[in-house]
Amino acid sequence: MSKYFHSVELEADLCCGCTNCLKHCPTEAIRVHGGKAKILSERCIDCGECIRICPHHAKKAHSTTLDEIKKFKYNVAIPAPALFGQFNRLDNIDIVLTGLKKLGFDDVFEVSRGAELVSEATRKLIKENKLKKPIISSACPAVVRLIKIRFPELCGNVMPLLAPMEVSAKIARREAIEKTGLKSEEIGIFFITPCPAKVTEAHSPNYAESSNVDGAIAISKIYPELTHAMDHLTEIEPIAQSGIIGIGWATSGGEAAAMLGEKYLAADGIVNVIRVLEELEDEHIRDVEFIELNACSGGCVGGVLTVENPYVARARIQTLRKYLPVSMNHLDNRNIDDMKWTEELEFDADIFRLDEDIVKAMQMMSEMEDILSGLPGLDCGSCGAPTCRAMAEDIVRGKAKETDCIHKLKAKIQNVYDQLKNTI
Protein backbone atom coordinates (compact mmCIF):
# COMPACT_ATOMS: atom_id res chain seq x y z
CA MET A 1 0.00 0.00 0.00
CA SER A 2 1.08 3.58 -0.69
CA LYS A 3 2.32 5.53 2.31
CA TYR A 4 0.63 8.62 0.91
CA PHE A 5 -3.04 9.33 1.60
CA HIS A 6 -4.84 11.60 -0.84
CA SER A 7 -8.31 13.06 -0.94
CA VAL A 8 -8.04 14.04 -4.61
CA GLU A 9 -9.05 11.13 -6.80
CA LEU A 10 -9.26 10.47 -10.54
CA GLU A 11 -12.34 8.97 -12.17
CA ALA A 12 -10.71 7.35 -15.19
CA ASP A 13 -14.00 6.77 -17.01
CA LEU A 14 -14.57 10.54 -17.23
CA CYS A 15 -10.99 11.40 -18.21
CA CYS A 16 -10.39 12.30 -21.87
CA GLY A 17 -6.65 12.81 -21.59
CA CYS A 18 -6.93 16.51 -22.48
CA THR A 19 -3.78 17.54 -20.50
CA ASN A 20 -5.44 20.58 -18.84
CA CYS A 21 -4.62 19.21 -15.40
CA LEU A 22 -1.10 18.33 -16.55
CA LYS A 23 -0.26 21.96 -17.26
CA HIS A 24 -1.69 23.37 -14.04
CA CYS A 25 -0.35 20.93 -11.44
CA PRO A 26 2.19 22.83 -9.25
CA THR A 27 4.26 19.75 -8.40
CA GLU A 28 4.20 17.94 -11.77
CA ALA A 29 2.21 15.15 -10.15
CA ILE A 30 0.17 14.24 -13.22
CA ARG A 31 1.01 12.21 -16.33
CA VAL A 32 -1.21 11.32 -19.28
CA HIS A 33 -0.65 7.94 -20.93
CA GLY A 34 -2.98 5.86 -23.03
CA GLY A 35 -5.46 8.71 -23.19
CA LYS A 36 -5.92 8.82 -19.41
CA ALA A 37 -4.42 10.97 -16.68
CA LYS A 38 -2.60 9.44 -13.74
CA ILE A 39 -1.85 11.15 -10.43
CA LEU A 40 1.60 10.40 -8.97
CA SER A 41 0.74 9.83 -5.33
CA GLU A 42 4.14 10.79 -3.94
CA ARG A 43 4.04 14.24 -5.56
CA CYS A 44 0.40 15.26 -5.11
CA ILE A 45 -0.26 17.98 -2.50
CA ASP A 46 -4.08 17.83 -2.80
CA CYS A 47 -4.32 21.52 -3.69
CA GLY A 48 -7.33 20.77 -5.89
CA GLU A 49 -6.10 22.71 -8.93
CA CYS A 50 -6.79 19.68 -11.13
CA ILE A 51 -10.37 19.58 -9.82
CA ARG A 52 -10.77 23.27 -10.55
CA ILE A 53 -9.39 23.07 -14.09
CA CYS A 54 -10.80 19.73 -15.36
CA PRO A 55 -13.57 20.42 -17.91
CA HIS A 56 -14.80 16.82 -17.71
CA HIS A 57 -15.08 16.62 -13.89
CA ALA A 58 -12.74 13.63 -13.86
CA LYS A 59 -10.98 14.81 -10.69
CA LYS A 60 -12.92 14.72 -7.46
CA ALA A 61 -12.20 15.05 -3.76
CA HIS A 62 -13.06 12.30 -1.33
CA SER A 63 -14.45 13.58 1.98
CA THR A 64 -16.37 12.23 4.97
CA THR A 65 -20.14 11.84 4.76
CA LEU A 66 -22.58 13.07 7.38
CA ASP A 67 -23.54 9.46 8.12
CA GLU A 68 -20.10 8.94 9.69
CA ILE A 69 -21.23 10.71 12.85
CA LYS A 70 -23.38 7.69 13.69
CA LYS A 71 -20.21 5.79 14.61
CA PHE A 72 -19.72 7.94 17.71
CA LYS A 73 -21.73 8.52 20.87
CA TYR A 74 -21.03 12.25 20.91
CA ASN A 75 -20.16 14.45 17.93
CA VAL A 76 -18.70 17.93 17.63
CA ALA A 77 -18.70 19.95 14.41
CA ILE A 78 -15.76 22.31 13.95
CA PRO A 79 -16.68 24.56 10.99
CA ALA A 80 -14.06 26.51 9.04
CA PRO A 81 -14.75 30.27 9.09
CA ALA A 82 -15.10 30.07 5.29
CA LEU A 83 -18.44 28.31 5.86
CA PHE A 84 -19.98 31.57 7.10
CA GLY A 85 -19.44 33.26 3.75
CA GLN A 86 -21.51 30.71 1.84
CA PHE A 87 -24.97 31.96 2.84
CA ASN A 88 -26.88 34.90 1.42
CA ARG A 89 -28.07 37.64 3.81
CA LEU A 90 -26.58 35.90 6.85
CA ASP A 91 -26.35 38.38 9.72
CA ASN A 92 -25.83 36.00 12.64
CA ILE A 93 -23.24 33.20 12.80
CA ASP A 94 -25.35 31.45 15.44
CA ILE A 95 -27.87 30.55 12.71
CA VAL A 96 -25.21 28.41 10.99
CA LEU A 97 -23.95 26.90 14.24
CA THR A 98 -27.47 26.03 15.42
CA GLY A 99 -28.17 24.56 11.97
CA LEU A 100 -25.20 22.22 12.40
CA LYS A 101 -26.64 20.99 15.70
CA LYS A 102 -29.97 20.38 13.99
CA LEU A 103 -28.16 18.10 11.51
CA GLY A 104 -27.21 15.77 14.37
CA PHE A 105 -24.10 17.24 15.97
CA ASP A 106 -24.18 17.41 19.75
CA ASP A 107 -21.96 20.47 19.95
CA VAL A 108 -20.15 23.02 17.77
CA PHE A 109 -16.70 24.54 18.23
CA GLU A 110 -15.75 27.26 15.75
CA VAL A 111 -12.35 26.87 14.11
CA SER A 112 -12.19 30.67 14.19
CA ARG A 113 -11.75 30.29 17.97
CA GLY A 114 -8.66 28.17 17.39
CA ALA A 115 -7.48 30.72 14.80
CA GLU A 116 -7.49 33.45 17.45
CA LEU A 117 -5.36 31.31 19.74
CA VAL A 118 -2.91 30.52 16.92
CA SER A 119 -2.70 34.23 16.07
CA GLU A 120 -1.83 35.13 19.65
CA ALA A 121 0.72 32.30 19.92
CA THR A 122 2.31 33.43 16.66
CA ARG A 123 2.60 37.01 17.90
CA LYS A 124 4.32 35.78 21.06
CA LEU A 125 6.78 33.59 19.16
CA ILE A 126 7.64 36.44 16.79
CA LYS A 127 8.25 38.71 19.78
CA GLU A 128 10.60 36.13 21.33
CA ASN A 129 12.68 36.34 18.13
CA LYS A 130 13.72 32.67 18.27
CA LEU A 131 12.30 31.54 14.91
CA LYS A 132 13.94 31.70 11.49
CA LYS A 133 12.59 34.66 9.56
CA PRO A 134 10.66 35.33 7.54
CA ILE A 135 8.20 32.97 9.23
CA ILE A 136 5.86 31.16 6.86
CA SER A 137 2.39 30.30 8.11
CA SER A 138 1.63 26.60 8.57
CA ALA A 139 -2.15 27.07 8.24
CA CYS A 140 -2.53 25.92 4.62
CA PRO A 141 -1.59 22.21 4.38
CA ALA A 142 -1.25 22.38 0.59
CA VAL A 143 1.42 25.09 0.95
CA VAL A 144 3.22 23.13 3.69
CA ARG A 145 3.32 20.04 1.45
CA LEU A 146 4.45 22.18 -1.48
CA ILE A 147 7.39 23.45 0.57
CA LYS A 148 8.15 19.90 1.67
CA ILE A 149 8.35 18.77 -1.96
CA ARG A 150 9.71 21.75 -3.92
CA PHE A 151 11.40 24.12 -1.49
CA PRO A 152 13.54 22.12 0.98
CA GLU A 153 15.60 25.14 2.05
CA LEU A 154 12.44 26.81 3.38
CA CYS A 155 11.29 23.95 5.63
CA GLY A 156 12.96 25.66 8.59
CA ASN A 157 10.95 28.85 7.97
CA VAL A 158 7.56 27.21 8.43
CA MET A 159 5.84 28.14 11.68
CA PRO A 160 5.93 24.99 13.90
CA LEU A 161 2.41 25.59 15.20
CA LEU A 162 -0.67 23.45 14.65
CA ALA A 163 -3.23 24.85 12.22
CA PRO A 164 -6.48 26.27 13.71
CA MET A 165 -8.31 23.11 12.61
CA GLU A 166 -6.10 20.93 14.78
CA VAL A 167 -5.99 23.33 17.74
CA SER A 168 -9.80 23.54 17.68
CA ALA A 169 -10.13 19.76 17.44
CA LYS A 170 -7.82 19.29 20.43
CA ILE A 171 -9.75 21.72 22.63
CA ALA A 172 -13.14 20.47 21.42
CA ARG A 173 -12.23 16.88 22.28
CA ARG A 174 -10.89 17.86 25.69
CA GLU A 175 -14.05 19.84 26.50
CA ALA A 176 -16.31 17.04 25.24
CA ILE A 177 -14.56 14.50 27.47
CA GLU A 178 -14.96 16.78 30.51
CA LYS A 179 -18.60 17.49 29.66
CA THR A 180 -19.75 13.92 28.92
CA GLY A 181 -17.33 11.67 30.77
CA LEU A 182 -16.99 9.60 27.59
CA LYS A 183 -13.75 8.08 26.34
CA SER A 184 -11.85 9.89 23.60
CA GLU A 185 -12.62 7.17 21.04
CA GLU A 186 -16.34 7.60 21.68
CA ILE A 187 -16.23 11.23 20.62
CA GLY A 188 -16.24 12.28 16.96
CA ILE A 189 -14.67 15.58 15.88
CA PHE A 190 -15.69 16.59 12.35
CA PHE A 191 -14.18 19.49 10.42
CA ILE A 192 -16.41 21.25 7.86
CA THR A 193 -13.81 21.83 5.17
CA PRO A 194 -13.47 24.20 2.21
CA CYS A 195 -10.64 22.24 0.53
CA PRO A 196 -9.30 18.72 -0.13
CA ALA A 197 -5.88 19.50 1.41
CA LYS A 198 -7.46 19.68 4.85
CA VAL A 199 -9.18 16.33 4.26
CA THR A 200 -5.73 14.87 3.63
CA GLU A 201 -4.35 16.69 6.68
CA ALA A 202 -6.98 15.06 8.90
CA HIS A 203 -5.91 11.61 7.68
CA SER A 204 -2.16 12.15 7.24
CA PRO A 205 -0.95 15.30 9.03
CA ASN A 206 2.33 17.06 8.28
CA TYR A 207 3.07 17.65 11.94
CA ALA A 208 2.35 14.41 13.82
CA GLU A 209 1.51 10.73 13.48
CA SER A 210 -2.23 11.31 13.85
CA SER A 211 -4.84 14.06 13.99
CA ASN A 212 -7.56 14.86 16.52
CA VAL A 213 -9.98 15.25 13.60
CA ASP A 214 -12.03 12.10 12.93
CA GLY A 215 -13.43 13.25 9.63
CA ALA A 216 -13.61 16.20 7.23
CA ILE A 217 -16.95 16.93 5.56
CA ALA A 218 -16.89 19.10 2.43
CA ILE A 219 -18.81 22.36 2.65
CA SER A 220 -20.33 21.56 -0.76
CA LYS A 221 -21.52 18.20 0.53
CA ILE A 222 -23.18 19.48 3.70
CA TYR A 223 -24.47 22.76 2.23
CA PRO A 224 -27.91 21.62 0.94
CA GLU A 225 -28.90 19.89 4.19
CA LEU A 226 -27.48 22.70 6.31
CA THR A 227 -29.36 25.36 4.32
CA HIS A 228 -32.60 23.42 4.80
CA ALA A 229 -31.95 23.07 8.52
CA MET A 230 -31.20 26.79 8.87
CA ASP A 231 -34.43 27.70 7.07
CA HIS A 232 -36.49 25.68 9.55
CA LEU A 233 -35.00 26.77 12.86
CA THR A 234 -37.50 27.63 15.57
CA GLU A 235 -34.85 28.80 18.03
CA ILE A 236 -31.32 30.14 17.63
CA GLU A 237 -28.80 29.13 20.28
CA PRO A 238 -26.14 31.67 21.39
CA ILE A 239 -23.10 29.54 20.44
CA ALA A 240 -20.65 31.86 18.65
CA GLN A 241 -17.47 32.68 20.56
CA SER A 242 -15.11 34.26 18.03
CA GLY A 243 -14.35 37.77 16.82
CA ILE A 244 -12.95 39.73 13.93
CA ILE A 245 -9.51 38.10 14.06
CA GLY A 246 -10.83 34.52 13.95
CA ILE A 247 -13.48 35.04 11.26
CA GLY A 248 -10.93 37.00 9.21
CA TRP A 249 -8.86 33.86 8.66
CA ALA A 250 -11.43 32.83 6.02
CA THR A 251 -9.97 35.26 3.51
CA SER A 252 -6.50 36.02 2.22
CA GLY A 253 -4.72 38.53 4.44
CA GLY A 254 -6.82 37.74 7.49
CA GLU A 255 -4.15 35.73 9.27
CA ALA A 256 -1.41 38.23 8.41
CA ALA A 257 -3.54 41.16 9.65
CA ALA A 258 -3.95 39.32 12.96
CA MET A 259 -0.20 39.78 13.54
CA LEU A 260 -1.09 43.42 14.34
CA GLY A 261 2.12 44.62 12.73
CA GLU A 262 3.35 46.00 9.43
CA LYS A 263 6.09 43.60 8.39
CA TYR A 264 3.93 40.93 6.84
CA LEU A 265 3.06 39.67 3.38
CA ALA A 266 0.01 37.74 2.16
CA ALA A 267 -0.30 35.90 -1.16
CA ASP A 268 -3.03 33.64 -2.49
CA GLY A 269 -3.43 31.39 -5.52
CA ILE A 270 -0.95 28.59 -6.12
CA VAL A 271 0.88 30.41 -8.94
CA ASN A 272 1.44 33.48 -6.77
CA VAL A 273 2.44 31.31 -3.81
CA ILE A 274 5.12 29.57 -5.89
CA ARG A 275 6.43 32.93 -7.09
CA VAL A 276 6.77 34.17 -3.51
CA LEU A 277 8.49 30.95 -2.41
CA GLU A 278 10.94 31.14 -5.31
CA GLU A 279 11.83 34.72 -4.39
CA LEU A 280 12.18 33.71 -0.76
CA GLU A 281 14.51 30.88 -1.72
CA ASP A 282 16.58 33.34 -3.77
CA GLU A 283 16.58 35.78 -0.81
CA HIS A 284 14.90 38.51 -2.83
CA ILE A 285 12.26 39.20 -0.16
CA ARG A 286 13.57 41.18 2.79
CA ASP A 287 12.25 43.19 5.74
CA VAL A 288 9.30 40.84 6.22
CA GLU A 289 8.67 38.99 9.48
CA PHE A 290 5.62 36.91 8.61
CA ILE A 291 4.28 35.45 5.37
CA GLU A 292 0.75 34.13 4.92
CA LEU A 293 0.31 31.86 1.90
CA ASN A 294 -2.96 30.33 0.68
CA ALA A 295 -3.03 27.84 -2.19
CA CYS A 296 -6.57 28.91 -3.13
CA SER A 297 -7.31 32.29 -4.68
CA GLY A 298 -8.97 34.54 -2.13
CA GLY A 299 -7.95 32.28 0.74
CA CYS A 300 -10.10 29.48 2.17
CA VAL A 301 -13.27 31.05 0.73
CA GLY A 302 -11.79 30.09 -2.66
CA GLY A 303 -11.46 26.39 -1.81
CA VAL A 304 -12.72 23.92 -4.41
CA LEU A 305 -15.10 22.36 -1.87
CA THR A 306 -16.99 25.61 -1.29
CA VAL A 307 -20.17 26.57 -3.18
CA GLU A 308 -20.05 30.36 -3.38
CA ASN A 309 -18.02 32.69 -5.58
CA PRO A 310 -14.96 33.55 -3.43
CA TYR A 311 -15.32 37.30 -4.00
CA VAL A 312 -18.95 37.23 -2.93
CA ALA A 313 -18.05 35.08 0.08
CA ARG A 314 -15.28 37.50 1.00
CA ALA A 315 -17.72 40.43 0.94
CA ARG A 316 -20.09 38.50 3.20
CA ILE A 317 -17.30 37.73 5.66
CA GLN A 318 -16.42 41.42 5.81
CA THR A 319 -20.04 42.26 6.62
CA LEU A 320 -20.25 39.58 9.31
CA ARG A 321 -17.09 40.85 11.00
CA LYS A 322 -18.35 44.42 11.17
CA TYR A 323 -19.99 44.33 14.60
CA LEU A 324 -17.92 41.59 16.23
CA PRO A 325 -15.36 42.14 19.01
CA VAL A 326 -11.70 42.02 17.94
CA SER A 327 -11.05 38.66 19.63
CA MET A 328 -12.90 36.45 22.12
CA ASN A 329 -10.24 33.80 22.70
CA HIS A 330 -6.93 34.19 24.53
CA LEU A 331 -4.11 31.90 25.57
CA ASP A 332 -4.49 32.71 29.27
CA ASN A 333 -2.94 29.73 31.04
CA ARG A 334 -2.73 27.60 27.90
CA ASN A 335 0.74 26.36 27.10
CA ILE A 336 2.04 27.28 23.63
CA ASP A 337 4.07 24.06 23.64
CA ASP A 338 0.76 22.18 23.49
CA MET A 339 0.11 23.92 20.16
CA LYS A 340 3.48 23.07 18.60
CA TRP A 341 4.27 20.34 16.09
CA THR A 342 5.52 17.07 17.49
CA GLU A 343 7.53 16.37 14.34
CA GLU A 344 9.82 18.59 12.27
CA LEU A 345 9.04 19.39 8.66
CA GLU A 346 11.55 17.65 6.43
CA PHE A 347 12.17 17.56 2.70
CA ASP A 348 10.82 14.35 1.18
CA ALA A 349 13.94 13.32 -0.74
CA ASP A 350 12.48 9.90 -1.69
CA ILE A 351 10.25 11.60 -4.25
CA PHE A 352 13.16 12.64 -6.47
CA ARG A 353 15.61 9.81 -5.75
CA LEU A 354 16.19 8.00 -9.03
CA ASP A 355 17.60 4.89 -7.35
CA GLU A 356 18.61 3.68 -3.89
CA ASP A 357 22.11 2.95 -5.22
CA ILE A 358 23.88 6.32 -5.36
CA VAL A 359 26.18 5.21 -8.19
CA LYS A 360 23.27 4.04 -10.32
CA ALA A 361 21.33 7.18 -9.47
CA MET A 362 24.22 9.33 -10.73
CA GLN A 363 24.37 7.30 -13.93
CA MET A 364 20.63 7.77 -14.41
CA MET A 365 21.00 11.51 -13.80
CA SER A 366 23.70 11.72 -16.47
CA GLU A 367 21.51 9.74 -18.86
CA MET A 368 18.59 12.01 -18.07
CA GLU A 369 20.61 15.12 -18.97
CA ASP A 370 21.66 13.51 -22.27
CA ILE A 371 18.05 12.68 -23.11
CA LEU A 372 16.93 16.18 -22.12
CA SER A 373 19.48 17.77 -24.45
CA GLY A 374 17.91 15.83 -27.33
CA LEU A 375 14.35 16.91 -26.55
CA PRO A 376 12.89 20.07 -28.15
CA GLY A 377 12.52 21.98 -24.86
CA LEU A 378 9.02 23.18 -25.75
CA ASP A 379 7.30 21.79 -22.62
CA CYS A 380 4.19 21.30 -24.74
CA GLY A 381 2.79 18.37 -22.73
CA SER A 382 1.93 16.36 -25.84
CA CYS A 383 4.04 13.44 -24.58
CA GLY A 384 1.93 13.13 -21.42
CA ALA A 385 4.53 14.77 -19.14
CA PRO A 386 4.29 18.43 -18.07
CA THR A 387 7.83 19.38 -19.15
CA CYS A 388 10.68 17.98 -21.22
CA ARG A 389 12.69 17.50 -18.01
CA ALA A 390 9.84 15.48 -16.51
CA MET A 391 9.70 13.48 -19.75
CA ALA A 392 13.45 12.74 -19.54
CA GLU A 393 13.04 11.61 -15.95
CA ASP A 394 10.15 9.32 -16.91
CA ILE A 395 12.29 7.79 -19.65
CA VAL A 396 15.21 6.91 -17.34
CA ARG A 397 12.73 5.52 -14.82
CA GLY A 398 11.38 3.25 -17.56
CA LYS A 399 7.92 4.84 -17.52
CA ALA A 400 8.12 6.43 -20.97
CA LYS A 401 10.08 6.24 -24.22
CA GLU A 402 11.59 8.94 -26.43
CA THR A 403 9.08 8.38 -29.22
CA ASP A 404 6.33 9.50 -26.83
CA CYS A 405 7.59 12.96 -27.75
CA ILE A 406 5.54 13.89 -30.80
CA HIS A 407 8.37 16.02 -32.19
CA LYS A 408 10.92 13.21 -31.86
CA LEU A 409 8.42 10.78 -33.39
CA LYS A 410 7.76 13.16 -36.27
CA ALA A 411 11.50 13.52 -36.89
CA LYS A 412 11.92 9.73 -36.84
CA ILE A 413 9.07 9.22 -39.30
CA GLN A 414 10.52 11.93 -41.55
CA ASN A 415 13.91 10.21 -41.43
CA VAL A 416 12.38 6.85 -42.41
CA TYR A 417 10.45 8.55 -45.20
CA ASP A 418 13.62 10.23 -46.53
CA GLN A 419 15.49 6.91 -46.48
CA LEU A 420 12.69 5.15 -48.34
CA LYS A 421 12.48 8.01 -50.82
CA ASN A 422 16.22 7.77 -51.56
CA THR A 423 16.00 4.03 -52.24
CA ILE A 424 13.23 4.43 -54.84
KAMOCOR-V584263 format. One record per residue. SS is DSSP state (h for helix, s for strand, l for the rest). Layout:
# KAMOCOR-V584263
((SS) (SS))
This chain:
# KAMOCOR-V584263
((l) (l) (l) (l) (l) (l) (l) (s) (s) (s) (l) (h) (h) (h) (l) (l) (l) (l) (l) (h) (h) (h) (h) (h) (l) (l) (l) (l) (l) (s) (s) (s) (s) (l) (l) (s) (s) (s) (s) (l) (l) (l) (l) (l) (l) (l) (l) (l) (h) (h) (h) (h) (h) (l) (l) (l) (l) (l) (s) (s) (s) (l) (l) (l) (l) (h) (h) (h) (h) (h) (h) (l) (l) (s) (s) (s) (s) (s) (s) (l) (h) (h) (h) (h) (h) (l) (l) (l) (l) (l) (l) (l) (h) (h) (h) (h) (h) (h) (h) (h) (h) (h) (l) (l) (l) (l) (s) (s) (l) (l) (h) (h) (h) (h) (h) (h) (h) (h) (h) (h) (h) (h) (h) (h) (h) (h) (h) (h) (l) (l) (l) (l) (l) (l) (s) (s) (l) (l) (l) (l) (h) (h) (h) (h) (h) (h) (h) (h) (h) (h) (l) (h) (h) (h) (h) (h) (h) (s) (l) (l) (s) (l) (l) (h) (h) (h) (h) (h) (h) (h) (h) (h) (h) (h) (h) (h) (h) (h) (h) (h) (l) (l) (l) (h) (h) (h) (s) (s) (s) (s) (s) (s) (s) (l) (l) (h) (h) (h) (h) (h) (h) (h) (h) (l) (l) (l) (l) (l) (l) (l) (l) (l) (l) (l) (s) (s) (s) (s) (h) (h) (h) (h) (h) (h) (h) (h) (h) (h) (h) (h) (h) (l) (l) (l) (l) (l) (l) (l) (l) (l) (l) (l) (l) (h) (h) (h) (h) (h) (l) (l) (l) (l) (l) (h) (h) (h) (h) (l) (l) (l) (l) (l) (l) (s) (s) (s) (s) (s) (l) (h) (h) (h) (h) (h) (h) (h) (h) (h) (h) (h) (h) (l) (l) (l) (l) (l) (l) (l) (l) (s) (s) (s) (s) (s) (l) (l) (l) (l) (l) (h) (h) (h) (l) (l) (l) (l) (l) (l) (l) (h) (h) (h) (h) (h) (h) (h) (h) (h) (h) (h) (h) (l) (l) (l) (l) (l) (l) (l) (l) (l) (l) (l) (l) (l) (l) (h) (h) (h) (h) (s) (l) (l) (l) (l) (l) (l) (l) (l) (h) (h) (h) (l) (l) (l) (l) (l) (l) (h) (h) (h) (h) (h) (h) (h) (h) (h) (h) (h) (h) (h) (h) (h) (h) (h) (l) (l) (l) (l) (l) (l) (l) (l) (l) (l) (l) (l) (l) (h) (h) (h) (h) (h) (h) (h) (h) (h) (l) (l) (l) (l) (l) (h) (h) (h) (l) (h) (h) (h) (h) (h) (h) (h) (h) (h) (h) (h) (h) (h) (h) (h) (h) (h) (h) (l))
